[in-house]
């Protein structure tokens, strides 16, 4: 299974395979990433999320990266095994800290120690990469000294920046689904899938437009999702929709082979991803430039209500 998947993935990367439009623009390239593995039970309860997600990615001929939060190795009976399964299936595994702290709330030395603990926990996991992604995409907010200290600490540890260019609030969509199931509400999953797919495609188009307007060229984009039930259930149709919209799905290694520059350490706007931060550095301002429904709790709530999936939260 592992070798067959790798061969198929190599075929896809080299040729685009039949599912990629032959006229797809060469600058529409995107890699798929998942944060927070291994997460706890979601709206589907106790089920084989990992197996379903691995099968969906294999069917979509897609290699992804899983950024692991390793306290799940301690709190989840199958936590380490689950992340190992992703690695053995051909997906890349990287560091997302041990306890998932906010940097702006944490001293730099404590934060770096948490990263070190995750590195220890990840020893022996197959298909590792020396990459690190900030939890919550939080790089210390206005604390430039802390940001600089952690940046230097990552350099000293040889950990590359696993940045994001396409941000989504898929975690909020998954939370709304989980709450609805807990409250005994019926959820039409085809309608929920429609919202999920639109979220992924629209967020990717938003990042493309932002890079086009402010960066002057397109990076290889990196989509942020989470290792949750929504991803396991709907990532296959989302990848298919991206390809139909002209995107080529690439490997995480290709995405990070030609890295976007880091914004200056004084730039405080870093939470929405690398393209947004670089656009801010270039002079972009205003909610109309940065805000989008796919990265908004209110926006996702409204979409779920408009599609008849889950009613708007009560005031």
C-alpha positions as CSV (number, residue, x, y, z in Angstrom):
1,X,0.0,0.0,0.0
2,X,2.8,2.4,1.0
3,X,4.8,1.8,-2.3
4,X,1.7,2.0,-4.4
5,X,0.7,5.3,-2.9
6,X,4.1,6.7,-3.4
7,X,4.2,5.7,-7.0
8,X,0.8,7.1,-7.7
9,X,1.7,10.4,-5.9
10,X,4.9,10.6,-8.0
11,X,2.8,10.1,-11.1
12,X,0.5,12.9,-10.1
13,X,3.2,15.3,-9.3
14,X,5.1,14.7,-12.5
15,X,2.1,14.6,-14.9
16,X,-0.9,16.1,-13.1
17,X,-2.7,12.8,-13.9
18,X,-6.0,12.8,-15.6
19,X,-7.9,14.6,-12.8
20,X,-5.9,17.8,-13.3
21,X,-7.1,20.2,-16.0
22,X,-4.5,20.3,-18.8
23,X,-4.9,24.1,-19.0
24,X,-4.3,24.6,-15.2
25,X,-2.3,27.8,-14.6
26,X,1.2,26.8,-13.5
27,X,1.1,29.3,-10.6
28,X,-1.9,27.7,-8.9
29,X,0.0,25.1,-6.8
30,X,-1.0,24.2,-3.2
31,X,0.0,21.7,-0.6
32,X,-2.3,20.2,2.1
33,X,-1.4,20.4,5.8
34,X,-3.2,19.3,9.0
35,X,-2.6,20.7,12.4
36,X,-3.0,19.2,15.9
37,X,-2.8,15.5,15.3
38,X,-3.8,13.5,17.2
39,X,-7.1,15.3,18.1
40,X,-9.7,13.8,20.4
41,X,-13.2,12.5,19.5
42,X,-15.3,14.8,17.2
43,X,-18.9,14.8,15.9
44,X,-18.6,11.1,14.7
45,X,-17.5,10.0,18.2
46,X,-15.0,7.1,18.6
47,X,-14.2,5.9,15.1
48,X,-11.2,5.3,12.8
49,X,-10.6,8.9,11.8
50,X,-7.0,8.1,10.8
51,X,-8.0,5.2,8.5
52,X,-10.7,7.2,6.8
53,X,-8.4,10.2,6.3
54,X,-5.5,8.0,5.0
55,X,-8.0,6.4,2.5
56,X,-9.3,9.7,1.4
57,X,-5.9,11.1,0.7
58,X,-4.8,8.0,-1.1
59,X,-7.9,8.1,-3.3
60,X,-7.1,11.8,-4.0
61,X,-3.4,10.9,-4.8
62,X,-2.3,13.5,-2.3
63,X,0.6,13.5,0.1
64,X,0.0,15.8,3.1
65,X,1.9,17.0,6.2
66,X,0.6,16.5,9.7
67,X,1.9,18.9,12.3
68,X,1.7,16.9,15.5
69,X,0.9,18.2,19.0
70,X,2.6,15.5,21.0
71,X,0.7,15.8,24.3
72,X,-1.8,13.7,22.4
73,X,0.7,10.9,22.6
74,X,0.1,11.0,26.4
75,X,-3.6,11.8,26.6
76,X,-4.8,9.5,23.7
77,X,-4.5,5.8,23.9
78,X,-3.8,5.6,20.2
79,X,-2.2,9.0,19.9
80,X,1.4,8.0,18.9
81,X,0.1,5.1,16.8
82,X,-2.2,7.4,14.9
83,X,0.6,9.7,13.9
84,X,2.8,6.8,13.0
85,X,0.1,5.5,10.7
86,X,0.1,8.8,8.8
87,X,3.9,8.6,8.4
88,X,3.8,5.0,7.3
89,X,1.1,5.8,4.7
90,X,3.6,8.3,3.1
91,X,2.6,11.5,4.7
92,X,5.1,13.9,6.3
93,X,5.2,14.5,10.1
94,X,6.4,17.7,11.7
95,X,6.5,19.6,15.0
96,X,3.5,21.6,16.4
97,X,4.8,21.8,20.0
98,X,3.9,19.5,22.9
99,X,1.2,21.4,24.6
100,X,0.0,23.9,21.9
101,X,0.7,27.1,23.8
102,X,0.0,30.7,22.7
103,X,3.4,32.4,22.2
104,X,2.2,35.8,23.4
105,X,1.2,34.2,26.7
106,X,4.4,32.2,27.1
107,X,8.0,33.1,27.9
108,X,10.3,32.4,25.1
109,X,12.5,29.9,27.0
110,X,9.4,28.0,28.2
111,X,8.0,28.0,24.6
112,X,11.3,26.6,23.2
113,X,11.4,23.9,25.9
114,X,7.9,22.9,24.8
115,X,9.1,22.5,21.2
116,X,12.1,20.5,22.5
117,X,9.7,18.1,24.3
118,X,7.8,17.6,21.1
119,X,11.0,16.8,19.3
120,X,11.7,14.1,21.9
121,X,8.2,12.7,21.7
122,X,8.5,12.5,17.9
123,X,11.7,10.5,17.9
124,X,11.2,7.3,15.9
125,X,8.1,8.5,14.0
126,X,8.5,7.7,10.3
127,X,8.8,10.3,7.5
128,X,9.8,13.2,9.7
129,X,10.7,16.6,8.5
130,X,12.6,19.3,10.5
131,X,9.7,21.8,10.3
132,X,7.8,23.7,13.0
133,X,4.4,25.4,12.9
134,X,3.3,28.0,15.5
135,X,0.1,27.0,17.3
136,X,-2.7,29.4,16.5
137,X,-0.3,30.9,14.0
138,X,0.7,33.1,17.0
139,X,4.2,34.5,16.6
140,X,4.0,36.7,19.8
141,X,1.8,39.5,18.5
142,X,3.4,42.8,19.4
143,X,6.3,41.4,21.4
144,X,9.1,41.8,18.9
145,X,11.8,40.7,21.4
146,X,10.0,37.4,22.1
147,X,9.4,36.8,18.4
148,X,13.1,37.4,17.6
149,X,14.2,35.1,20.5
150,X,12.0,32.2,19.3
151,X,13.0,32.8,15.7
152,X,16.7,32.5,16.7
153,X,15.9,29.4,18.8
154,X,14.3,27.7,15.8
155,X,17.4,28.5,13.7
156,X,19.6,27.0,16.4
157,X,17.5,23.8,16.4
158,X,17.5,23.5,12.6
159,X,13.7,23.7,12.5
160,X,12.3,25.3,9.3
161,X,9.2,27.4,9.3
162,X,6.1,25.4,8.4
163,X,4.2,28.5,7.5
164,X,0.6,28.7,6.1
165,X,-0.6,30.8,3.2
166,X,-4.3,29.7,3.1
167,X,-6.0,29.9,6.5
168,X,-9.4,28.5,7.2
169,X,-11.6,28.2,10.3
170,X,-12.3,24.5,9.6
171,X,-11.9,24.0,13.4
172,X,-15.0,26.2,13.9
173,X,-17.0,24.3,11.3
174,X,-16.1,21.0,13.0
175,X,-17.0,22.5,16.4
176,X,-20.4,23.6,15.2
177,X,-21.0,20.1,13.8
178,X,-19.9,18.5,17.1
179,X,-22.2,20.7,19.1
180,X,-25.2,20.0,16.8
181,X,-24.7,16.2,17.2
182,X,-24.3,16.6,21.0
183,X,-27.6,18.5,21.1
184,X,-29.4,15.8,19.0
185,X,-29.8,18.0,16.0
186,X,-30.1,16.4,12.5
187,X,-27.2,17.5,10.3
188,X,-27.5,17.0,6.5
189,X,-23.9,15.9,5.7
190,X,-24.2,16.6,1.9
191,X,-25.0,20.2,2.7
192,X,-22.2,20.3,5.3
193,X,-19.8,19.0,2.7
194,X,-20.9,21.8,0.4
195,X,-19.9,24.4,3.0
196,X,-16.6,22.7,3.7
197,X,-15.6,22.5,0.1
198,X,-16.6,26.1,-0.6
199,X,-14.6,27.2,2.5
200,X,-11.4,25.5,1.2
201,X,-11.8,26.7,-2.4
202,X,-12.8,30.2,-1.5
203,X,-10.0,30.6,1.0
204,X,-7.5,29.4,-1.6
205,X,-8.8,31.9,-4.1
206,X,-8.6,34.7,-1.5
207,X,-4.9,33.9,-0.8
208,X,-4.2,33.8,-4.5
209,X,-5.7,37.2,-5.1
210,X,-3.9,38.7,-2.1
211,X,-0.5,37.4,-3.3
212,X,-1.3,38.6,-6.9
213,X,-2.1,42.1,-5.6
214,X,0.7,42.5,-3.1
215,X,3.5,40.0,-3.6
216,X,3.9,40.3,-7.4
217,X,4.2,36.5,-7.8
218,X,2.6,33.4,-6.6
219,X,4.2,31.2,-4.0
220,X,3.5,27.5,-3.7
221,X,0.5,27.8,-1.3
222,X,0.0,25.8,1.9
223,X,-3.5,25.1,3.0
224,X,-4.2,24.9,6.8
225,X,-6.7,22.3,7.9
226,X,-7.0,20.3,11.1
227,X,-6.9,16.5,11.8
228,X,-10.6,16.5,12.6
229,X,-13.7,14.6,11.6
230,X,-14.6,17.2,9.0
231,X,-11.3,16.7,7.2
232,X,-11.6,12.9,7.3
233,X,-15.2,13.2,5.9
234,X,-14.8,15.9,3.3
235,X,-11.1,16.5,2.3
236,X,-11.5,14.2,-0.7
237,X,-14.3,16.3,-2.3
238,X,-12.4,19.5,-1.3
239,X,-9.2,18.4,-3.2
240,X,-11.3,17.4,-6.2
241,X,-12.9,20.9,-6.2
242,X,-9.5,22.6,-5.9
243,X,-8.4,20.7,-9.0
244,X,-11.6,21.6,-10.8
245,X,-10.9,25.2,-10.0
246,X,-7.4,24.9,-11.7
247,X,-5.2,24.1,-8.7
248,X,-2.5,21.5,-8.8
249,X,-1.9,19.7,-5.5
250,X,1.8,19.4,-4.7
251,X,3.7,17.7,-2.0
252,X,4.7,19.6,1.2
253,X,8.4,19.2,0.2
254,X,7.7,21.0,-3.0
255,X,5.8,23.8,-1.2
256,X,8.7,24.5,1.2
257,X,11.5,23.9,-1.3
258,X,11.4,27.6,-2.4
259,X,10.3,29.3,0.8
260,X,8.6,32.6,1.1
261,X,10.7,35.2,3.0
262,X,9.8,35.8,6.6
263,X,8.3,39.2,7.3
264,X,10.4,41.7,9.3
265,X,10.4,40.8,13.0
266,X,8.6,44.1,13.7
267,X,5.5,43.1,11.6
268,X,2.7,42.4,14.1
269,X,0.2,41.1,11.5
270,X,1.2,37.4,11.4
271,X,-1.9,35.4,12.5
272,X,-3.6,35.0,9.1
273,X,-0.7,33.3,7.4
274,X,2.5,34.2,5.5
275,X,0.9,35.9,2.4
276,X,-1.2,38.1,4.6
277,X,1.8,39.1,6.7
278,X,3.9,39.9,3.6
279,X,1.0,41.9,2.2
280,X,0.8,43.9,5.4
281,X,4.5,44.5,5.2
282,X,4.0,45.7,1.6
283,X,1.4,48.2,2.8
284,X,-2.0,46.4,2.5
285,X,-4.5,47.6,5.0
286,X,-8.3,47.3,5.8
287,X,-10.8,44.6,6.5
288,X,-11.9,44.5,2.9
289,X,-8.3,43.3,2.0
290,X,-7.8,40.7,4.6
291,X,-11.2,39.5,6.0
292,X,-13.0,36.5,4.4
293,X,-15.9,34.3,5.4
294,X,-13.7,31.1,5.4
295,X,-11.6,32.5,8.3
296,X,-14.5,33.9,10.3
297,X,-16.7,32.3,12.9
298,X,-19.6,34.6,11.9
299,X,-19.0,33.9,8.3
300,X,-19.0,30.2,8.7
301,X,-22.0,30.4,11.0
302,X,-23.9,32.3,8.3
303,X,-22.9,29.8,5.5
304,X,-24.1,26.9,7.6
305,X,-27.4,28.7,8.2
306,X,-27.8,29.7,4.6
307,X,-27.3,26.1,3.4
308,X,-29.7,24.8,6.0
309,X,-27.1,22.8,7.8
310,X,-27.1,24.3,11.3
311,X,-29.1,27.4,12.5
312,X,-27.3,30.5,13.6
313,X,-26.3,30.4,17.3
314,X,-28.8,32.1,19.5
315,X,-27.9,35.5,20.9
